[in-house]
Amino acid sequence: MDSSPLAAVSLVLLASFLFFFSSAQSSTIGVSYISELLEIQDRERALPHVQVAAARGVLQRLLPSHTSSFEFRIVSKEQCGGESCFIIKNHPSFTRRGAPQILGLYHLVPKAVPPSSLNDLLSCLSPNFPSVAISVKSSIDVNGLWHCRLGHISDSRMKLIDDPVGYKLMDLSSKVVFLSRDVVFHETHFPFKSSSHSSKEHSPLFSTPDLQNSSYPNHSSDFQYSPQSEDNTSISPNTPSTSNSPASKDLSPENSYVSSDPVFDYLTLNARISGVIGVEVLAGLHWYLKYWCGSHISWDKTGGVQLNSTPKLGSLPRLQDDGILVQRPVPWNYYSNAVTSSYSFAWWDWKRWEKEIDWMALQGINLPLAFTGQEAIWQKAFQKFNISKEDLDDFFGGPAFLAWSRMANLHRWGGLLSQSWFDQQLILQKKILARMYELGMTPVLPAFSGNVPAALRNIFPSAKITRLGNWFSVRSDARWCCTYLLDATDPLFIEIGRAFIEQQLIEYGRTSHIYNCDTFDENTPPVDDPEYISSLGGSIFEGMQSGDSNAVWLMQGWLFSYDPFWRPPQTKALLHSVPIGRLVVLDLFAEVKPIWITSEQFYGVPYIWCMLHNFAGNLEMYGYLDSVASGPVEARTSENSTMVKFIPSKLV
């Protein structure tokens, strides 16, 4: 990617769900609801053909020269052993060595094609590929177009196969033709001047008056032809290319009708990649390119997209005959961080976002944050509570600081935001969500955390609103600090939470039922009473659930490693404020400060094992390699572990 896309990015090496909790009751409830949610998400995914089309779009942008080499399919979980997976097999047309293969796109030498006595069947042979025979069966339609099909000369039926995506036969103005082995392609059309050598007496092909008047002067001398009979010709597949076939006498190199230098190499479908969703299909593509072609696909700062090692068409490696199946070890692979939207995404346009979403899909990521444009949603939601645009000017930070104004760390700094900016960001978010849904992803939307504009105090003077501490000041100037938190016990809290979720449903038409909310990411609660903290968490979730009955709260666990305020009673109060299975915690810094160890596996609450690649997009020569390699395994094998086990790759 053209900039490191992460500022303290939480990319899951192992997105690990706790499916077996410390108590049998919580285990049953948690597993039951997560399973139910996954079923709901499966039912609501884009149709298979939409996901396949989106996946092919990624391939086209990544490796346009190889678009015809891969067939993509969406399959059921039953074909993956009941889990999500990708399956890679040699395509049926490539299952045996010497199977159909396009050897190249070659320039036609502008010579007259020799006449044939049978079915106007013309055979050409490239001097570079003496075993490759091309037959052309021609006819002319009422529009004066010459129809031709390519195939092995033994196939009198001239059967068609599916046209690979991106495959085209060029017209004669380009003077090119495909050479193939045992393949018949879709019919194509070449302009043809019917006045040359055409007469009703010689051939029924030119019996239409319109054809006699057709005018294609640029191609009148490209081909000669002879009368066509009605019978078909069948030549044994074992017929030697030097035998007395209709055009064998014209196949010597000096009489070749095809140049010896290819325009480009080409290969028919050689791999079929199947997956439960589009993301899995593309993860399979990446797997094939990485492990079978030696390619590398990463962010620009960590090597970028390196595909030079990918063999050219005609040389892509075959898999073992049985293919390979790789199961996803966990339901969701999480990506990004609440602050990445400002550190890295702030100025991205659709082209840059499309590139990032492509990268996500190729890495198998299916649970990305989708925070773009939320200020436009807040603008509309707060209008229902008589908050004006001027009031919000003081509330929102500038584009590069929105992450912290969203988390109640600061306000107004870097603003003001224009209305055109609100509108453009909302349009961009709709494009982002549409593509994520097309690929089968589960985008995570924001939810109300209690952070409110200062003006709400005047509009609702009886509301319980608390001023938070000083997180941000410049030269002791506190005008941008000290935001306001609506008390969770106030009825207005749930009303605003519901309004925000409902406004997203209105704008986007759907959600994935998973919402991120971080009320105290780097802010300390005003009181440490566990009951207060529990009521706050319960109200946050109730606001989500009142707008979406299937809501699940996804919460960063950064606060537990950042602030000593969160002792066991306070941590447990927040985590247990939501029904088990409806709250999922991101163990955000698990490779350095694994909270799952110190919190008794988050006191029975589902969590995702995460690692931070960098801070603020800055890459440095450091890293906890041992921890990255062993951390997820230790979490899985620890006493009372609740992580899903690894499922190794295996043959289909």
PAZAZA-309612 format. One record per residue (C-alpha): residue in three letters; x, z, y. Coordinates in steps of 0.05 Angstrom, whole numbers, padded with zeros to 5 digits, always signed. Layout:
BEGIN
ALAXZY...
This chain:
BEGIN
MET+00000+00000+00000ASP+00025-00014+00070SER+00029+00060+00086SER+00031+00119+00041PRO-00044+00129+00034LEU-00040+00203+00025ALA-00031+00262+00068ALA-00027+00317+00017VAL-00064+00271-00030SER-00095+00304-00090LEU-00089+00250-00142VAL-00108+00274-00211LEU-00055+00263-00263LEU-00103+00298-00308ALA-00172+00309-00281SER-00188+00366-00326PHE-00257+00394-00336LEU-00272+00462-00362PHE-00322+00451-00416PHE-00313+00517-00451PHE-00323+00576-00405SER-00303+00648-00415SER-00373+00667-00438ALA-00417+00630-00487GLN-00475+00630-00438SER-00436+00600-00380SER-00404+00550-00428THR-00471+00526-00453ILE-00501+00520-00383GLY-00440+00487-00353VAL-00430+00436-00408SER-00505+00421-00408TYR-00509+00406-00335ILE-00445+00366-00329SER-00467+00324-00389GLU-00535+00314-00356LEU-00503+00292-00291LEU-00458+00242-00327GLU-00519+00213-00360ILE-00554+00206-00293GLN-00493+00172-00263ASP-00489+00124-00322ARG-00562+00104-00312GLU-00552+00093-00238ARG-00489+00050-00243ALA-00487-00022-00221LEU-00509-00073-00272PRO-00454-00096-00320HIS-00449-00166-00290VAL-00440-00135-00221GLN-00383-00091-00246VAL-00351-00150-00282ALA-00355-00193-00219ALA-00324-00137-00177ALA-00268-00128-00228ARG-00254-00203-00228GLY-00249-00199-00153VAL-00194-00147-00159LEU-00157-00192-00209GLN-00164-00251-00162ARG-00133-00212-00105LEU-00079-00182-00148LEU-00057-00240-00192PRO-00094-00304-00172SER-00051-00348-00216HIS-00076-00311-00279THR-00150-00306-00267SER-00166-00350-00327SER-00123-00308-00374PHE-00170-00249-00379GLU-00242-00240-00399PHE-00276-00175-00375ARG-00334-00141-00408ILE-00374-00077-00399VAL-00389-00041-00464SER-00426+00022-00484LYS-00394+00089-00497GLU-00413+00082-00570GLN-00361+00027-00576CYS-00310+00077-00548GLY-00325+00133-00596GLY-00376+00166-00549GLU-00328+00172-00490SER-00306+00126-00434CYS-00249+00080-00452PHE-00219+00011-00445ILE-00207-00036-00503ILE-00157-00093-00501LYS-00157-00147-00554ASN-00130-00216-00559HIS-00185-00263-00539PRO-00219-00297-00598SER-00191-00364-00574PHE-00121-00333-00577THR-00126-00293-00641ARG-00082-00340-00680ARG-00016-00369-00661GLY-00022-00440-00636ALA-00093-00426-00612PRO-00122-00465-00553GLN-00074-00466-00496ILE-00070-00505-00431LEU+00002-00525-00425GLY+00001-00547-00353LEU-00030-00585-00296TYR+00005-00652-00292HIS+00004-00709-00243LEU-00027-00773-00268VAL+00019-00832-00264PRO-00022-00885-00230LYS-00023-00935-00287ALA-00081-00969-00320VAL-00108-00931-00379PRO-00105-00974-00441PRO-00171-01000-00470SER-00200-00970-00532SER-00242-01003-00585LEU-00279-00940-00605ASN-00324-00901-00558ASP-00279-00916-00500LEU-00237-00859-00530LEU-00172-00856-00493SER-00112-00816-00517CYS-00053-00794-00476LEU+00008-00755-00497SER+00058-00720-00453PRO+00130-00736-00473ASN+00147-00662-00463PHE+00094-00640-00513PRO+00091-00690-00570SER+00042-00648-00609VAL-00009-00646-00554ALA-00064-00698-00555ILE-00115-00708-00500SER-00177-00749-00512VAL-00223-00772-00457LYS-00295-00793-00471SER-00323-00828-00410SER-00389-00850-00383ILE-00418-00864-00314ASP-00480-00833-00285VAL-00528-00861-00234ASN-00487-00830-00178GLY-00426-00870-00197LEU-00386-00811-00222TRP-00342-00817-00282HIS-00355-00759-00331CYS-00298-00738-00374ARG-00285-00684-00425LEU-00218-00665-00451GLY-00206-00644-00522HIS-00170-00656-00587ILE-00180-00727-00610SER-00207-00703-00677ASP-00268-00671-00644SER-00320-00726-00641ARG-00374-00677-00619MET-00334-00660-00556LYS-00360-00588-00557LEU-00355-00549-00492ILE-00326-00480-00482ASP-00338-00431-00424ASP-00304-00453-00361PRO-00251-00400-00344VAL-00259-00371-00275GLY-00218-00409-00225TYR-00210-00470-00271LYS-00221-00538-00240LEU-00203-00609-00257MET-00179-00643-00195ASP-00208-00709-00172LEU-00168-00773-00176SER-00146-00768-00104SER-00100-00713-00128LYS-00082-00752-00191VAL-00077-00691-00236VAL-00101-00675-00306PHE-00098-00616-00353LEU-00062-00620-00419SER-00090-00576-00474ARG-00085-00560-00547ASP-00149-00561-00588VAL-00192-00546-00527VAL-00252-00580-00498PHE-00268-00563-00426HIS-00330-00568-00384GLU-00350-00636-00361THR-00321-00656-00294HIS-00334-00713-00247PHE-00287-00765-00219PRO-00305-00819-00169PHE-00301-00887-00201LYS-00308-00956-00171SER-00357-00992-00215SER-00343-01062-00188SER-00276-01066-00223HIS-00284-01100-00291SER-00357-01081-00294SER-00411-01126-00321LYS-00475-01116-00359GLU-00450-01163-00412HIS-00387-01122-00425SER-00416-01052-00425PRO-00482-01016-00422LEU-00447-00964-00378PHE-00457-01008-00318SER-00528-01030-00328THR-00554-00994-00266PRO-00555-01037-00202ASP-00535-00977-00161LEU-00471-00972-00199GLN-00453-01043-00186ASN-00458-01029-00112SER-00419-00963-00114SER-00358-00961-00071TYR-00297-00918-00087PRO-00241-00962-00061ASN-00189-00908-00066HIS-00196-00905-00142SER-00214-00976-00162SER-00146-00988-00195ASP-00134-00921-00226PHE-00168-00937-00292GLN-00185-00996-00336TYR-00238-00991-00389SER-00273-01030-00444PRO-00344-01034-00471GLN-00371-00971-00503SER-00406-00971-00570GLU-00457-00920-00592ASP-00422-00893-00654ASN-00376-00833-00654THR-00307-00829-00681SER-00279-00773-00723ILE-00204-00769-00733SER-00175-00717-00780PRO-00142-00659-00745ASN-00081-00673-00788THR-00074-00744-00762PRO-00002-00752-00739SER+00005-00768-00665THR+00045-00830-00684SER-00009-00858-00730ASN-00050-00919-00714SER-00100-00881-00672PRO-00137-00919-00617ALA-00082-00910-00566SER-00022-00891-00607LYS+00015-00955-00591ASP+00013-00936-00518LEU+00041-00865-00526SER+00114-00881-00520PRO+00149-00846-00462GLU+00158-00910-00424ASN+00082-00921-00427SER+00063-00849-00412TYR+00006-00839-00364VAL+00025-00767-00348SER+00085-00743-00309SER+00135-00698-00343ASP+00136-00645-00288PRO+00078-00596-00286VAL+00044-00576-00221PHE+00034-00506-00249ASP+00029-00472-00316TYR-00039-00452-00342LEU-00066-00412-00401THR-00135-00405-00430LEU-00166-00337-00441ASN-00116-00296-00479ALA-00140-00224-00470ARG-00208-00193-00472ILE-00211-00126-00435SER-00273-00084-00444GLY-00291-00018-00411VAL-00350+00028-00401ILE-00347+00016-00326GLY-00310-00033-00282VAL-00256+00018-00266GLU-00239+00024-00340VAL-00234-00051-00346LEU-00184-00053-00289ALA-00147+00007-00316GLY-00139-00034-00379LEU-00113-00093-00340HIS-00062-00048-00306TRP-00043-00019-00373TYR-00031-00088-00401LEU+00010-00111-00341LYS+00050-00046-00340TYR+00066-00036-00414TRP+00065-00108-00439CYS+00089-00146-00378GLY+00135-00095-00345SER+00097-00098-00279HIS+00091-00043-00228ILE+00031-00028-00183SER+00038+00028-00133TRP+00034+00043-00059ASP+00081+00003-00014LYS+00124+00063+00001THR+00135+00075-00074GLY+00151+00005-00095GLY+00087-00032-00079VAL+00059-00086-00124GLN+00115-00116-00166LEU+00090-00172-00211ASN+00152-00215-00216SER+00163-00192-00288THR+00094-00217-00308PRO+00106-00277-00353LYS+00080-00342-00326LEU+00018-00374-00355GLY+00030-00398-00424SER+00077-00340-00440LEU+00035-00277-00433PRO+00048-00230-00492ARG+00000-00221-00549LEU-00024-00152-00571GLN-00023-00130-00643ASP-00080-00165-00679ASP-00125-00103-00680GLY-00119-00092-00606ILE-00116-00024-00573LEU-00166+00028-00549VAL-00149+00081-00497GLN-00200+00135-00485ARG-00207+00170-00418PRO-00188+00243-00433VAL-00233+00271-00378PRO-00298+00247-00344TRP-00271+00241-00274ASN-00204+00224-00242TYR-00204+00250-00171TYR-00168+00217-00112SER-00152+00233-00040ASN-00157+00295+00003ALA-00201+00317+00061VAL-00143+00308+00110THR-00121+00240+00085SER-00176+00209+00126SER-00138+00227+00189TYR-00066+00225+00165SER-00072+00156+00133PHE-00141+00124+00136ALA-00157+00133+00211TRP-00145+00062+00233TRP-00160+00023+00170ASP-00205-00037+00172TRP-00243-00067+00113LYS-00184-00110+00090ARG-00140-00049+00084TRP-00195-00008+00050GLU-00208-00064+00000LYS-00134-00063-00019GLU-00137+00013-00029ILE-00201+00010-00071ASP-00168-00044-00114TRP-00109+00003-00124MET-00156+00061-00142ALA-00191+00020-00195LEU-00126-00004-00226GLN-00103+00068-00231GLY-00167+00089-00266ILE-00193+00130-00208ASN-00268+00139-00210LEU-00280+00200-00166PRO-00255+00183-00095LEU-00273+00217-00030ALA-00314+00173+00016PHE-00313+00206+00084THR-00312+00147+00131GLY-00368+00142+00182GLN-00396+00211+00173GLU-00396+00224+00248ALA-00449+00170+00255ILE-00491+00208+00203TRP-00480+00274+00239GLN-00501+00241+00304LYS-00568+00221+00275ALA-00578+00286+00236PHE-00563+00330+00296GLN-00611+00291+00340LYS-00667+00321+00298PHE-00644+00389+00325ASN-00642+00365+00397ILE-00566+00359+00399SER-00548+00303+00449LYS-00491+00254+00446GLU-00458+00291+00504ASP-00462+00355+00463LEU-00428+00320+00405ASP-00373+00293+00451ASP-00347+00364+00454PHE-00356+00373+00379PHE-00321+00313+00348GLY-00245+00304+00350GLY-00211+00237+00359PRO-00203+00189+00300ALA-00135+00216+00280PHE-00160+00288+00283LEU-00229+00283+00252ALA-00207+00316+00188TRP-00195+00381+00224SER-00256+00379+00269ARG-00298+00368+00205MET-00267+00431+00175ALA-00279+00472+00238ASN-00205+00478+00255LEU-00212+00446+00324HIS-00260+00408+00369ARG-00256+00351+00420TRP-00180+00342+00413GLY-00163+00268+00415GLY-00235+00248+00434LEU-00281+00220+00462LEU-00313+00173+00412SER-00351+00111+00436GLN-00418+00090+00407SER-00387+00025+00383TRP-00337+00066+00344PHE-00393+00105+00310ASP-00429+00041+00293GLN-00368+00005+00266GLN-00347+00063+00223LEU-00416+00067+00192ILE-00414-00007+00176LEU-00345+00002+00145GLN-00369+00061+00103LYS-00426+00020+00075LYS-00377-00033+00053ILE-00332+00020+00022LEU-00389+00052-00016ALA-00417-00016-00039ARG-00350-00035-00069MET-00340+00032-00102TYR-00409+00029-00133GLU-00397-00043-00156LEU-00335-00020-00194GLY-00373+00038-00226MET-00340+00093-00185THR-00371+00159-00165PRO-00356+00166-00090VAL-00358+00237-00063LEU-00396+00245+00002PRO-00391+00303+00052ALA-00440+00360+00059PHE-00456+00412+00113SER-00407+00470+00114GLY-00438+00511+00171ASN-00394+00480+00226VAL-00439+00468+00287PRO-00433+00445+00359ALA-00429+00499+00412ALA-00493+00472+00444LEU-00533+00496+00384ARG-00527+00567+00412ASN-00568+00548+00473ILE-00619+00506+00435PHE-00630+00561+00383PRO-00612+00625+00419SER-00637+00669+00362ALA-00594+00634+00310LYS-00537+00673+00279ILE-00475+00636+00303THR-00405+00664+00298ARG-00343+00640+00335LEU-00284+00629+00288GLY-00212+00648+00301ASN-00158+00608+00336TRP-00131+00555+00289PHE-00107+00506+00342SER-00083+00513+00413VAL-00034+00475+00458ARG+00013+00516+00502SER-00034+00575+00494ASP-00092+00533+00519ALA-00150+00551+00472ARG-00201+00501+00498TRP-00197+00461+00433CYS-00198+00519+00386CYS-00248+00569+00361THR-00306+00529+00334TYR-00374+00558+00314LEU-00401+00575+00246LEU-00476+00581+00232ASP-00489+00642+00190ALA-00510+00625+00119THR-00567+00675+00121ASP-00600+00638+00179PRO-00658+00592+00157LEU-00629+00538+00202PHE-00569+00532+00156ILE-00608+00501+00099GLU-00649+00458+00146ILE-00587+00425+00175GLY-00556+00418+00105ARG-00618+00383+00080ALA-00622+00338+00141PHE-00550+00314+00132ILE-00559+00297+00058GLU-00625+00262+00072GLN-00595+00221+00129GLN-00540+00196+00082LEU-00594+00176+00032ILE-00630+00138+00087GLU-00567+00102+00110TYR-00535+00088+00042GLY-00596+00082-00003ARG-00565+00124-00057THR-00511+00176-00072SER-00471+00196-00133HIS-00497+00268-00129ILE-00428+00298-00117TYR-00413+00327-00048ASN-00350+00357-00018CYS-00354+00418+00027ASP-00297+00464+00050THR-00323+00518+00096PHE-00260+00559+00098ASP-00205+00509+00083GLU-00156+00541+00131ASN-00203+00588+00167THR-00215+00661+00149PRO-00287+00685+00141PRO-00309+00734+00195VAL-00321+00789+00143ASP-00294+00801+00074ASP-00358+00829+00045PRO-00369+00794-00023GLU-00444+00794-00013TYR-00436+00756+00053ILE-00389+00706+00020SER-00436+00697-00038SER-00495+00684+00009LEU-00454+00633+00047GLY-00436+00595-00016GLY-00508+00598-00041SER-00534+00570+00025ILE-00484+00513+00025PHE-00507+00492-00044GLU-00580+00502-00028GLY-00573+00456+00032MET-00544+00403-00015GLN-00596+00414-00069SER-00655+00412-00020GLY-00634+00341-00002ASP-00612+00320-00072SER-00639+00359-00132ASN-00581+00334-00175ALA-00527+00357-00126VAL-00460+00383-00149TRP-00412+00416-00100LEU-00339+00394-00104MET-00295+00445-00068GLN-00221+00444-00053GLY-00184+00504-00081TRP-00132+00501-00026LEU-00159+00563+00008PHE-00143+00606-00052SER-00069+00588-00048TYR-00065+00586+00028ASP-00099+00650+00052PRO-00085+00720+00024PHE-00156+00738+00046TRP-00181+00710-00020ARG-00171+00768-00067PRO-00207+00769-00134PRO-00272+00800-00108GLN-00279+00749-00052THR-00258+00691-00096LYS-00306+00710-00151ALA-00362+00719-00100LEU-00354+00649-00074LEU-00346+00616-00141HIS-00405+00652-00172SER-00451+00638-00113VAL-00471+00572-00146PRO-00501+00561-00215ILE-00448+00547-00268GLY-00438+00473-00274ARG-00461+00458-00203LEU-00394+00476-00171VAL-00329+00441-00189VAL-00263+00467-00159LEU-00202+00424-00145ASP-00139+00463-00165LEU-00107+00423-00109PHE-00034+00446-00114ALA-00032+00461-00188GLU+00038+00433-00200VAL+00065+00487-00152LYS+00012+00541-00146PRO-00035+00536-00206ILE-00095+00578-00188TRP-00124+00570-00257ILE-00071+00620-00281THR-00085+00675-00229SER-00160+00667-00228GLU-00175+00671-00303GLN-00191+00597-00304PHE-00230+00602-00239TYR-00274+00657-00268GLY-00309+00607-00313VAL-00323+00554-00261PRO-00306+00481-00277TYR-00243+00456-00244ILE-00199+00394-00238TRP-00123+00399-00247CYS-00092+00364-00187MET-00024+00352-00156LEU-00003+00337-00084HIS+00041+00276-00080ASN+00063+00288-00008PHE+00044+00321+00057ALA+00022+00279+00117GLY+00044+00215+00082ASN+00117+00236+00084LEU+00157+00219+00022GLU+00217+00264+00008MET+00266+00272-00049TYR+00234+00331-00083GLY+00185+00344-00137TYR+00167+00391-00194LEU+00177+00343-00251ASP+00175+00396-00306SER+00111+00425-00278VAL+00079+00356-00272ALA+00097+00342-00344SER+00079+00409-00374GLY+00026+00439-00327PRO-00035+00403-00353VAL-00013+00415-00425GLU-00002+00489-00413ALA-00069+00495-00379ARG-00102+00462-00439THR-00066+00503-00492SER-00069+00570-00456GLU-00110+00627-00483ASN-00184+00616-00469SER-00168+00548-00443THR-00228+00508-00421MET-00195+00441-00410VAL-00214+00378-00448LYS-00161+00359-00499PHE-00120+00297-00494ILE-00142+00237-00535PRO-00083+00193-00553SER-00084+00117-00554LYS-00101+00088-00621LEU-00113+00022-00653VAL-00184-00006-00653
